[in-house]
Amino acid sequence: MTTRKLTVVFFLLVFALSSAQSDVAAYYNKGNKAYRDGKFDEALANYLKAVELGGCDSKLFFNIGNAYFRLGRTGKAILWYERARLLSPNDPDILKNLNFARSLTKDKIVSIYKGSLLQVLFDFIRRIPFKGYWFVLLILSVLATSATIYYILRLSGRWVAVVLWIFVIIFAFGWYVKSASPWELKTAIVVVPKVDVRSEPTETGELLFTIHDGTKVAVKEERFGWYRIMLEDGHSGWVPDSVVELVVAKDLAQRVKKELGEE
């Protein structure tokens, strides 16, 4: 391909990307106006259209959560607040609305780690985004490597290198725990009024317990249209995959299209 053709392709890609971003911003602004006017259905439709076009921003997800909340759909509101929290884990407005929406759910699940040091550790790990771990690990690794090289060449500064490598290990462990935890990448929210949890992935399985709209679960296994879910108190069982939505959804655009009635 000639240089001229490459240049044309490059500018076409840039134009397409800028055009898509412009459309996302347009729908986002339309949604904001409709929300201010009290037209929450219209606001939601515009926000979801922005997501369908590639919008991925904590403010957008937060506003979707607000629109769902105004429409009385608590489970969906919590779902989108959780998605917003993943992108901005320390945003006070997101945390405030998320906690308020959770307080309205019927199921009051108490974590098996509540009040323990493990709960404090998990809360600390959860508050640091993945990109934060990568950034800190990169900086610490560079500093630790530099300190090690300096020690080898000058035979001094050994403890500086040791301390830096200890911090590298600590943050690497934190990243591993965060990525391995089902409560990070496999968290899901119940989005129907009520669902029966069964002992096996069939409608004839023994009824174990019932959970309701907005309850947070972790998906442990997938099988033939069913999820094996776990509650924060350790109880687990099987539910149809249609009654919960993963916070980190691979097919988010497709789910949004379905919500908009375009499929």
C-alpha positions as CSV (number, residue, x, y, z in Angstrom):
1,M,0.0,0.0,0.0
2,T,1.4,3.4,-1.0
3,T,2.1,6.2,1.4
4,R,-0.8,8.2,0.0
5,K,-3.3,5.3,0.5
6,L,-2.1,4.8,4.0
7,T,-2.6,8.5,4.7
8,V,-6.1,8.4,3.3
9,V,-7.0,5.3,5.4
10,F,-5.5,6.9,8.5
11,F,-7.6,10.1,8.1
12,L,-10.7,8.0,7.4
13,L,-10.2,6.1,10.6
14,V,-9.7,9.3,12.6
15,F,-12.8,10.8,11.0
16,A,-14.9,7.8,11.8
17,L,-13.7,7.7,15.4
18,S,-14.3,11.4,15.9
19,S,-17.7,11.1,14.3
20,A,-18.6,8.2,16.7
21,Q,-17.5,10.2,19.7
22,S,-19.5,13.2,18.5
23,D,-22.6,11.0,18.2
24,V,-22.0,9.6,21.8
25,A,-21.7,13.2,23.1
26,A,-24.9,14.2,21.3
27,Y,-26.9,11.4,22.7
28,Y,-25.4,12.0,26.2
29,N,-26.4,15.7,26.0
30,K,-29.9,14.8,24.8
31,G,-30.2,12.4,27.7
32,N,-29.2,15.1,30.2
33,K,-31.7,17.6,28.8
34,A,-34.5,15.0,28.9
35,Y,-33.5,14.1,32.5
36,R,-33.7,17.7,33.6
37,D,-37.1,18.0,32.0
38,G,-38.3,14.9,34.0
39,K,-38.6,12.7,30.9
40,F,-36.7,9.8,32.4
41,D,-37.7,7.2,29.8
42,E,-36.4,9.5,27.0
43,A,-33.3,10.2,29.0
44,L,-32.6,6.5,29.5
45,A,-33.1,5.8,25.8
46,N,-30.6,8.4,24.8
47,Y,-28.0,7.3,27.4
48,L,-28.3,3.7,26.3
49,K,-27.9,4.8,22.7
50,A,-24.7,6.5,23.7
51,V,-23.4,3.2,25.2
52,E,-24.5,1.3,22.1
53,L,-22.3,3.7,20.0
54,G,-19.3,3.0,22.2
55,G,-19.7,5.3,25.1
56,C,-17.9,4.0,28.2
57,D,-17.6,6.6,30.9
58,S,-18.4,6.6,34.6
59,K,-20.6,9.8,34.3
60,L,-22.6,8.2,31.5
61,F,-23.1,4.9,33.5
62,F,-23.9,6.9,36.6
63,N,-26.6,8.9,34.8
64,I,-28.1,5.6,33.4
65,G,-28.3,4.4,37.0
66,N,-30.1,7.6,38.0
67,A,-32.6,7.2,35.2
68,Y,-33.4,3.6,36.1
69,F,-33.7,4.6,39.7
70,R,-36.2,7.4,38.8
71,L,-38.2,4.8,36.8
72,G,-38.4,2.5,39.9
73,R,-36.1,-0.1,38.6
74,T,-33.7,-0.5,41.5
75,G,-31.9,-3.6,40.3
76,K,-31.0,-2.0,37.0
77,A,-29.9,1.2,38.8
78,I,-27.6,-0.8,41.1
79,L,-26.2,-2.6,38.0
80,W,-25.2,0.7,36.3
81,Y,-24.0,2.3,39.5
82,E,-21.7,-0.7,39.9
83,R,-20.4,-0.3,36.4
84,A,-19.8,3.4,37.1
85,R,-18.0,2.4,40.3
86,L,-15.6,0.1,38.4
87,L,-14.4,3.1,36.4
88,S,-14.4,5.6,39.3
89,P,-14.1,3.5,42.5
90,N,-13.8,6.5,44.8
91,D,-16.3,8.9,43.3
92,P,-18.4,10.1,46.3
93,D,-21.6,10.6,44.2
94,I,-21.5,7.1,42.7
95,L,-20.9,5.5,46.1
96,K,-23.6,7.6,47.8
97,N,-26.3,6.7,45.2
98,L,-25.1,3.0,45.1
99,N,-25.4,2.7,48.9
100,F,-28.8,4.4,49.0
101,A,-30.1,2.1,46.2
102,R,-28.8,-0.9,48.0
103,S,-30.5,0.2,51.2
104,L,-33.9,-0.2,49.4
105,T,-33.4,-3.8,48.4
106,K,-35.4,-6.5,50.1
107,D,-32.5,-8.9,50.7
108,K,-30.1,-7.8,53.5
109,I,-27.1,-10.1,52.9
110,V,-24.4,-9.9,55.5
111,S,-20.9,-10.8,54.3
112,I,-19.2,-13.7,55.9
113,Y,-16.1,-11.5,56.3
114,K,-18.0,-8.6,57.9
115,G,-16.1,-7.1,60.8
116,S,-12.9,-9.0,60.1
117,L,-9.5,-7.9,58.9
118,L,-10.1,-9.7,55.6
119,Q,-13.1,-7.4,55.0
120,V,-10.8,-4.3,55.6
121,L,-8.2,-5.8,53.2
122,F,-10.8,-6.6,50.5
123,D,-12.4,-3.1,50.8
124,F,-8.9,-1.5,50.4
125,I,-8.1,-3.7,47.3
126,R,-11.5,-2.9,45.8
127,R,-11.0,0.8,46.0
128,I,-7.9,0.7,43.8
129,P,-8.8,0.4,40.1
130,F,-6.9,-2.1,37.9
131,K,-5.1,0.7,36.0
132,G,-4.0,2.1,39.4
133,Y,-2.3,-1.3,40.2
134,W,-0.6,-1.4,36.8
135,F,0.7,2.2,37.2
136,V,2.0,1.7,40.7
137,L,3.6,-1.7,39.7
138,L,5.3,-0.1,36.7
139,I,6.8,2.8,38.8
140,L,7.8,0.5,41.7
141,S,9.3,-2.1,39.3
142,V,11.4,0.6,37.6
143,L,12.6,2.0,40.9
144,A,13.3,-1.4,42.4
145,T,15.3,-2.5,39.3
146,S,17.2,0.8,39.3
147,A,18.0,0.4,43.0
148,T,19.2,-3.2,42.4
149,I,21.5,-2.2,39.5
150,Y,22.9,0.6,41.7
151,Y,23.5,-1.8,44.5
152,I,25.3,-4.3,42.2
153,L,27.5,-1.5,40.7
154,R,28.2,0.4,43.9
155,L,27.6,-2.2,46.6
156,S,25.3,0.2,48.6
157,G,21.6,0.9,48.9
158,R,20.8,-2.8,49.5
159,W,17.9,-2.1,51.9
160,V,16.3,0.5,49.5
161,A,16.2,-2.2,46.8
162,V,14.8,-4.8,49.3
163,V,12.0,-2.5,50.5
164,L,11.1,-1.5,47.0
165,W,10.8,-5.2,45.9
166,I,8.7,-5.9,49.0
167,F,6.3,-3.2,47.8
168,V,6.3,-4.6,44.3
169,I,5.3,-8.0,45.8
170,I,2.6,-6.4,47.9
171,F,0.9,-4.6,45.0
172,A,1.3,-7.6,42.7
173,F,-0.5,-9.7,45.4
174,G,-3.2,-7.0,45.6
175,W,-3.7,-7.1,41.8
176,Y,-3.8,-10.9,41.8
177,V,-6.4,-11.0,44.6
178,K,-8.5,-8.3,42.8
179,S,-8.3,-10.1,39.4
180,A,-9.0,-13.6,40.9
181,S,-11.9,-12.5,43.1
182,P,-15.4,-13.3,41.7
183,W,-16.6,-10.2,43.3
184,E,-14.6,-8.0,40.9
185,L,-15.0,-9.4,37.3
186,K,-17.8,-11.9,37.9
187,T,-20.2,-9.7,40.0
188,A,-23.8,-9.7,38.8
189,I,-27.0,-8.0,39.9
190,V,-30.5,-9.5,40.1
191,V,-32.7,-7.5,37.6
192,V,-36.1,-9.2,38.1
193,P,-38.5,-8.8,41.0
194,K,-37.9,-12.3,42.4
195,V,-35.9,-15.5,41.5
196,D,-35.8,-18.9,43.1
197,V,-32.4,-20.3,43.6
198,R,-32.2,-24.1,43.0
199,S,-29.8,-26.9,43.8
200,E,-29.1,-27.8,40.2
201,P,-29.5,-26.1,36.8
202,T,-33.0,-27.2,36.1
203,E,-36.5,-25.9,37.0
204,T,-37.1,-29.2,38.8
205,G,-34.1,-28.7,41.1
206,E,-34.7,-28.3,44.8
207,L,-35.7,-24.8,45.9
208,L,-32.9,-23.6,48.2
209,F,-33.9,-19.9,48.8
210,T,-35.3,-16.9,47.0
211,I,-33.6,-13.6,46.2
212,H,-35.0,-10.3,44.9
213,D,-34.3,-7.4,42.6
214,G,-31.0,-5.6,43.2
215,T,-29.3,-8.4,45.2
216,K,-25.6,-8.6,44.4
217,V,-24.2,-12.1,43.6
218,A,-21.0,-13.6,42.1
219,V,-21.2,-15.9,39.2
220,K,-19.1,-19.1,39.9
221,E,-20.1,-21.3,36.9
222,E,-22.1,-21.2,33.7
223,R,-24.0,-24.2,32.3
224,F,-26.7,-24.5,29.6
225,G,-28.3,-21.1,30.2
226,W,-27.9,-21.2,34.0
227,Y,-25.5,-19.5,36.4
228,R,-24.2,-21.0,39.7
229,I,-24.3,-17.9,41.9
230,M,-22.9,-17.2,45.3
231,L,-24.1,-14.7,47.8
232,E,-21.9,-12.6,50.1
233,D,-23.0,-14.8,53.0
234,G,-21.6,-17.9,51.3
235,H,-24.9,-19.4,50.2
236,S,-25.0,-20.6,46.6
237,G,-27.2,-22.2,44.0
238,W,-28.4,-22.1,40.4
239,V,-30.5,-19.4,38.6
240,P,-31.4,-18.9,34.9
241,D,-28.8,-16.5,33.3
242,S,-31.7,-14.2,32.2
243,V,-32.5,-13.1,35.7
244,V,-29.1,-11.5,36.5
245,E,-26.7,-9.3,34.6
246,L,-23.0,-9.3,34.9
247,V,-21.5,-5.9,35.8
248,V,-18.6,-6.6,33.5
249,A,-20.5,-7.7,30.4
250,K,-18.7,-8.8,27.3
251,D,-21.8,-8.3,25.2
252,L,-22.8,-4.9,26.7
253,A,-23.7,-3.3,23.3
254,Q,-25.9,-6.3,22.5
255,R,-27.7,-6.1,25.8
256,V,-28.3,-2.4,25.3
257,K,-29.8,-3.0,21.9
258,K,-32.1,-5.6,23.5
259,E,-33.1,-3.0,26.1
260,L,-33.8,-0.5,23.4
261,G,-35.9,-3.0,21.5
262,E,-33.6,-3.0,18.5
263,E,-33.3,-6.8,18.4
